[in-house]
Amino acid sequence: MKAKEILISNLDDGLQLLVDLYYQDFGKIIIYGKNLTSEFFDLKIGLAGDILQKFSNYRLRLIIVGDFSTYQGKSIRDFIYESNQNQQVNFVANIEEALIRLSQS
């Protein structure tokens, strides 16, 4: 399913998505960055860290697809870089790269 609206606008939305997927035995998810509130990428708010930590705790693979070059802040760039160093949560440019990453895990 390709959603056209914001799926995660706050922590509760992120947790609900995680619970829904986890209890249906999904181990991997791809979500588009455009389906996340813009506040997700403002690390001062802490939304990204909180949500991604929960996905990691439940060992649910998460790949976020989008153009992240627009985020010029050092904190968010470092956050994306560090996330991409493991296989739990990744930020990629396109769906093809997402599928390749998922096939490698």
N, C-alpha and C positions, 0 to 999 in steps of 0.2 A: 504494500500500500504506500502510495506517495502522498503525504499530507501537504496541503497548501497553506496551512495556517500554523500559528505558534502552538507547539505541543507542550513545551516546557517554558512556563513564564515565572515559576517560583519553585521553591524546594518541594512543596507538596506535589506539584505536577511531576517533578522528576522522580520522587519516591513512588508515586502511583504507577508511573510507567515501569519502573523497575520491578515492583511487586507483580504487576500484571504479566510481565514477561517471565519473571522467575517462576511463578507458580504455573505457568503454561509450558515449562521446561525449555524455554528459549535460552540459548547460551550465548547468542551473538545478536547484535543489533546495529543497523546503520541508520543514522539520522542526519538530516541535512542541517547545516548551521543556520539556515534561514528559518528553521522550525524551532529555534531557540530564541528566547528573548535576548535583545541586545545587551541586557544587564548580565547575562551569562558570561560575557567576555570582559566585563569590568571586574577584575580580580579583587578590588577593594571591597566589593559587596560580599564575596565569598561563595556565591551561588555555584559557580563551576567547581570549586574545590569540594564543596559539600556533596554535590551530586556525583561527581566522578569518584569520590572516595567510597560512596555507597555501592556504585557499580563494581569497583575493585573488591570491596569486602564480600560481595556476593558472587564474585568471579564471573560476572557477566561482561563479555567482550563488547566494547562500544567503539564504533568508528563514526566520527563526525566529518561530514563531507562539506567542503565549501572553499571559498577564496579567503584565506586567512592573511593574505599579503596586505590587506587594508588595515590590519592591526599593527601599528608601528611602535607601540609601547614596549619597552624592554621586558617588563614583567609578563605580559601576555605572550610575547615571542618566546621567552624562556620557558614558560608554562607549556606551550605547545611543543617545543623542542624536547623537554623532559618527558612529557607524555608519550611522545613518539619513540622514545628509547626503549619502551617495554611493549608488550603485546596486549595489555589490558585495555588501554584507552589510546586511540590514535586519532589524529587530525590529518585528513588527506584532501587532495585537490579535486578528485573526481570519483565517480562510482567504480570505475575500472580499477583504480588503485585500492579502493576499499575492498573489492572482491578478491584482489590478489592478496592483500594482507590477511583477510579472513581465511583464505585457502592455505596459508602458511602456518596457521595455528592449530 
